[in-house]
Amino acid sequence: MRRNFLVVISCLISCPLLAAQQTATPAPASANPDAGPVATAPAQPARPPQPHTLMDGTPVKLRLSQTMSSENAQVNQEVPFEVVEEVKVDDIVVLPKGSTAIGVVTDASPKKRMGRGGKLDISISYARLADQEKVALRATQDEKGGGHVGAMTGAMVATGIVFFPAAPLFLFMHGKDITIPQGTEVTAFVEGDTHLDMARFGAAPPLPAAAAAQSQASLVIDSSPPGADIQVDGEFVGNTPSTVNVKPGSHEVKVTKKGFTDWMRKLNVTGGNVHLSAELESATPAVPSTVPAPPSTPAQAPAPQPR
């Protein structure tokens, strides 16, 4: 009789522990040893990044900003995180280092009697971008890998933080509370493609086609005689005749040729084509006339007047 009583007590103690251990242990790949190797789906090729888009599955490294414990955590309590590494789109920082991310406690209970440990589940929700908009986050890289609840728990387990029901059995036997220390780092992932207005992150907005056409002007420069050097704002740009592209605004054009006087113009260009024709003047001095001057006659003294 006493032996049977001991067997019953042993079963009562071991069954909850085995149940917890089975919960924490991943299921085998195949329950049938004769089924052969399980075929795995081929890995999906990475999608090329889209312009102005924070791509789905982009990793976001986070650091817990305060210590969390199952002893005093409350369901729906916000959990603050800090972004550890900046995230860029189009080579522009859209999620700066130090930005805020928020998680939520989805399940929490302190340690209980009979050696039952505490429980703490955290769901990661979003991060705050540089333009103060929110970007949704999840705890797994593959969106088919599970929802928010419990997945962040698994991510923290991978970093060494222990959660119910993945905790070792000694935690249950000793009735420990779950504590996540401040500074614990985890990796979350962007939930869905997020198209961004890059102008709100300091990027220059693209110019319309008409505005882009007006952003340049053409100077059509020729000279007589041709073959003269052209300088625009002090920079050599070619020889006449030439077409030179310049930005709208004030410019100085100089045309020079050896043996000729420099030709210079200052003009304000607003767009389109501007034609300039430089008439170069010879720099050789004029040859003086060789016609001899008439000989000068000596001046005669006036005749004396009679008295």
C-alpha positions as CSV (number, residue, x, y, z in Angstrom):
1,M,0.0,0.0,0.0
2,R,2.8,2.4,0.9
3,R,4.6,1.6,-2.3
4,N,1.5,2.5,-4.4
5,F,1.2,5.8,-2.4
6,L,4.8,6.7,-3.3
7,V,4.2,6.0,-6.9
8,V,1.2,8.3,-7.0
9,I,3.2,11.2,-5.3
10,S,6.0,10.7,-7.8
11,C,3.6,11.0,-10.7
12,L,2.0,14.1,-9.3
13,I,5.4,15.8,-9.0
14,S,6.9,14.7,-12.3
15,C,3.9,15.3,-14.6
16,P,3.9,19.1,-14.4
17,L,7.7,19.1,-14.8
18,L,7.5,16.9,-17.8
19,A,4.7,19.0,-19.3
20,A,6.8,22.1,-18.9
21,Q,9.9,20.4,-20.4
22,Q,7.9,19.2,-23.3
23,T,6.6,22.7,-23.9
24,A,10.1,24.1,-23.9
25,T,11.4,21.3,-26.2
26,P,10.8,21.7,-29.9
27,A,8.9,19.0,-31.7
28,P,10.9,16.5,-33.7
29,A,11.1,17.0,-37.4
30,S,9.3,13.7,-38.0
31,A,7.5,11.2,-35.7
32,N,7.9,8.4,-38.2
33,P,11.5,7.1,-38.4
34,D,10.7,5.4,-41.7
35,A,9.4,8.6,-43.3
36,G,12.9,9.6,-44.5
37,P,14.3,13.1,-44.5
38,V,11.7,15.8,-44.3
39,A,11.7,18.0,-47.4
40,T,12.3,21.7,-46.6
41,A,11.0,24.5,-48.7
42,P,13.7,26.2,-50.7
43,A,14.8,29.5,-49.3
44,Q,13.1,32.5,-50.8
45,P,15.5,34.8,-52.7
46,A,16.0,38.2,-51.1
47,R,13.9,40.8,-52.8
48,P,15.8,43.8,-54.3
49,P,15.4,47.0,-52.2
50,Q,12.7,49.3,-53.5
51,P,13.4,53.0,-53.7
52,H,12.1,55.1,-50.8
53,T,10.9,52.0,-49.0
54,L,11.8,50.5,-45.7
55,M,11.6,46.8,-46.7
56,D,9.7,44.1,-44.8
57,G,12.0,42.0,-42.6
58,T,14.7,44.8,-42.2
59,P,16.4,44.0,-38.9
60,V,16.2,46.6,-36.1
61,K,18.5,46.1,-33.2
62,L,17.0,47.2,-29.9
63,R,18.1,47.5,-26.2
64,L,15.7,47.3,-23.3
65,S,15.6,50.6,-21.5
66,Q,14.4,49.4,-18.1
67,T,14.4,46.2,-16.1
68,M,11.2,44.1,-16.4
69,S,10.1,41.5,-13.9
70,S,7.1,39.2,-13.8
71,E,6.8,40.2,-10.1
72,N,5.4,43.6,-10.9
73,A,4.7,43.7,-14.7
74,Q,1.2,44.4,-15.8
75,V,-0.6,43.3,-18.9
76,N,-0.8,46.1,-21.5
77,Q,2.1,47.9,-19.9
78,E,4.3,49.6,-22.4
79,V,7.9,48.5,-22.5
80,P,10.5,51.0,-23.7
81,F,13.4,50.0,-26.0
82,E,16.2,52.0,-27.6
83,V,17.4,51.6,-31.2
84,V,21.1,50.4,-31.1
85,E,22.0,50.8,-34.7
86,E,20.7,53.3,-37.3
87,V,18.7,52.1,-40.3
88,K,19.1,53.8,-43.7
89,V,17.0,54.0,-46.8
90,D,18.5,55.4,-50.0
91,D,21.7,56.0,-48.0
92,I,19.7,58.4,-45.7
93,V,19.2,57.6,-42.0
94,V,15.5,57.1,-41.4
95,L,15.7,55.4,-38.0
96,P,18.5,57.0,-36.0
97,K,20.5,55.4,-33.3
98,G,18.9,56.1,-29.9
99,S,15.3,56.3,-31.3
100,T,12.5,55.0,-29.2
101,A,10.8,51.6,-29.8
102,I,7.8,50.3,-27.8
103,G,6.8,46.9,-26.7
104,V,3.8,45.7,-24.7
105,V,3.4,43.2,-21.9
106,T,0.9,40.6,-23.2
107,D,1.0,38.2,-20.3
108,A,2.5,38.5,-16.8
109,S,2.1,36.7,-13.5
110,P,4.4,36.5,-10.5
111,K,5.7,33.3,-9.0
112,K,3.0,31.1,-7.3
113,R,2.8,28.5,-4.7
114,M,3.7,24.9,-5.2
115,G,6.9,25.9,-6.9
116,R,5.3,27.4,-10.0
117,G,7.5,30.1,-11.6
118,G,6.5,33.5,-12.9
119,K,5.5,34.2,-16.5
120,L,6.3,37.2,-18.7
121,D,5.5,37.6,-22.4
122,I,6.4,40.8,-24.3
123,S,5.2,41.8,-27.8
124,I,7.3,44.4,-29.8
125,S,5.0,46.9,-31.4
126,Y,6.7,49.8,-33.3
127,A,9.7,52.1,-33.5
128,R,9.6,55.9,-34.0
129,L,11.2,57.1,-37.3
130,A,13.2,60.3,-37.7
131,D,10.1,62.0,-39.1
132,Q,8.2,61.0,-35.9
133,E,6.0,58.4,-37.8
134,K,5.7,54.9,-36.5
135,V,7.0,51.8,-38.3
136,A,5.5,48.5,-37.2
137,L,7.9,45.8,-35.9
138,R,7.6,42.1,-35.3
139,A,9.8,39.6,-33.4
140,T,10.6,37.2,-36.2
141,Q,12.3,37.8,-39.6
142,D,9.8,35.6,-41.5
143,E,6.3,36.9,-41.2
144,K,5.0,33.3,-41.4
145,G,7.0,32.4,-38.3
146,G,4.4,33.5,-35.8
147,G,2.7,36.5,-34.4
148,H,4.0,39.1,-32.0
149,V,3.0,37.4,-28.8
150,G,5.5,35.0,-27.6
151,A,7.9,35.5,-30.5
152,M,9.7,38.3,-28.7
153,T,10.0,35.9,-25.8
154,G,11.7,33.4,-28.1
155,A,14.0,36.1,-29.4
156,M,15.1,37.0,-25.8
157,V,15.6,33.4,-25.0
158,A,18.1,33.3,-27.8
159,T,20.0,36.1,-26.1
160,G,20.2,34.2,-22.8
161,I,17.0,35.6,-21.1
162,V,14.8,32.9,-19.7
163,F,11.0,33.0,-20.1
164,F,8.2,30.7,-19.1
165,P,7.6,28.0,-20.3
166,A,11.1,27.8,-21.8
167,A,12.8,28.1,-18.4
168,P,14.8,25.2,-17.0
169,L,12.9,23.0,-14.5
170,F,14.8,24.3,-11.4
171,L,13.1,27.7,-11.9
172,F,9.7,26.0,-11.5
173,M,10.8,24.0,-8.6
174,H,12.1,27.1,-6.8
175,G,9.3,29.4,-7.9
176,K,11.5,32.1,-9.5
177,D,10.2,35.3,-10.9
178,I,11.2,36.2,-14.5
179,T,13.5,39.2,-14.6
180,I,14.8,40.9,-17.8
181,P,17.7,43.3,-16.9
182,Q,18.0,46.7,-18.4
183,G,20.3,46.8,-21.4
184,T,19.2,43.4,-22.8
185,E,19.6,43.5,-26.6
186,V,17.2,41.8,-29.0
187,T,16.5,42.1,-32.8
188,A,13.1,43.0,-34.1
189,F,12.1,43.2,-37.8
190,V,10.1,45.6,-39.9
191,E,6.5,44.5,-40.4
192,G,5.6,45.0,-44.1
193,D,7.1,47.3,-46.7
194,T,6.8,50.9,-45.6
195,H,7.0,53.6,-48.3
196,L,8.6,56.8,-47.0
197,D,8.5,60.4,-48.0
198,M,12.2,61.0,-48.2
199,A,11.8,64.7,-48.3
200,R,10.8,64.5,-44.6
201,F,14.2,62.9,-43.9
202,G,16.2,65.7,-45.5
203,A,16.4,64.4,-49.0
204,A,16.0,66.9,-51.8
205,P,12.7,66.3,-53.6
206,P,13.1,65.2,-57.3
207,L,12.5,68.0,-59.8
208,P,9.6,67.7,-62.3
209,A,10.7,67.2,-65.9
210,A,9.8,70.7,-66.8
211,A,11.7,72.2,-63.9
212,A,14.7,70.0,-64.7
213,A,14.7,71.3,-68.2
214,Q,14.7,74.9,-66.9
215,S,17.5,74.2,-64.5
216,Q,20.0,74.6,-67.3
217,A,20.6,77.0,-70.1
218,S,22.7,76.9,-73.3
219,L,25.1,79.5,-74.5
220,V,25.7,79.3,-78.3
221,I,29.0,81.2,-78.8
222,D,30.7,82.0,-82.1
223,S,33.3,84.6,-83.1
224,S,34.7,86.3,-86.1
225,P,37.3,85.1,-86.8
226,P,36.5,81.6,-85.4
227,G,38.8,79.4,-83.3
228,A,38.9,81.7,-80.3
229,D,39.1,80.5,-76.8
230,I,36.0,80.7,-74.6
231,Q,36.0,81.2,-70.9
232,V,32.9,81.2,-68.7
233,D,33.3,82.5,-65.2
234,G,37.0,82.3,-65.6
235,E,37.0,78.6,-66.7
236,F,38.1,77.5,-70.2
237,V,35.2,75.6,-71.8
238,G,36.2,75.3,-75.5
239,N,36.7,77.1,-78.8
240,T,34.4,79.0,-81.0
241,P,31.9,78.0,-82.3
242,S,30.6,76.0,-79.3
243,T,27.5,75.4,-77.2
244,V,28.1,75.6,-73.5
245,N,25.6,74.5,-70.8
246,V,25.3,76.7,-67.7
247,K,23.0,77.0,-64.7
248,P,20.6,79.9,-64.6
249,G,22.0,83.0,-63.1
250,S,24.7,85.6,-63.7
251,H,27.7,84.6,-65.8
252,E,30.7,86.3,-67.4
253,V,31.8,85.2,-70.9
254,K,35.2,86.0,-72.3
255,V,36.4,85.3,-75.9
256,T,40.1,85.6,-76.6
257,K,42.4,85.1,-79.6
258,K,46.0,85.9,-80.1
259,G,46.4,89.1,-82.1
260,F,42.9,90.3,-81.2
261,T,41.4,92.3,-78.4
262,D,39.6,90.3,-75.8
263,W,35.8,90.3,-76.0
264,M,33.8,90.1,-72.8
265,R,30.1,90.1,-71.8
266,K,28.2,89.8,-68.5
267,L,24.7,88.4,-68.7
268,N,22.0,87.0,-66.6
269,V,20.6,83.6,-67.9
270,T,17.2,82.3,-67.0
271,G,17.0,79.3,-69.3
272,G,16.7,78.3,-72.9
273,N,19.4,79.1,-75.6
274,V,21.3,82.4,-75.6
275,H,23.3,83.3,-78.8
276,L,26.5,85.3,-78.5
277,S,28.5,86.5,-81.4
278,A,31.9,88.0,-80.7
279,E,33.3,90.4,-83.3
280,L,37.0,90.4,-82.5
281,E,39.1,93.5,-83.3
282,S,42.7,93.3,-84.4
283,A,45.1,94.3,-81.7
284,T,47.8,95.5,-84.2
285,P,48.3,99.4,-84.0
286,A,47.5,101.4,-87.0
287,V,50.4,102.3,-89.4
288,P,50.9,106.1,-89.6
289,S,50.7,107.9,-93.0
290,T,54.0,108.3,-95.0
291,V,53.0,111.5,-96.9
292,P,55.8,114.1,-96.3
293,A,54.8,117.3,-94.8
294,P,55.4,120.5,-96.9
295,P,58.7,122.3,-96.1
296,S,58.4,125.1,-93.8
297,T,59.3,128.7,-94.9
298,P,61.6,130.8,-92.7
299,A,59.8,133.7,-91.1
300,Q,60.9,137.2,-92.5
301,A,61.5,140.2,-90.3
302,P,59.2,143.1,-91.1
303,A,60.7,146.0,-93.1
304,P,61.6,149.1,-91.0
305,Q,59.2,152.0,-91.3
306,P,60.5,155.4,-92.5
307,R,60.4,158.2,-90.0
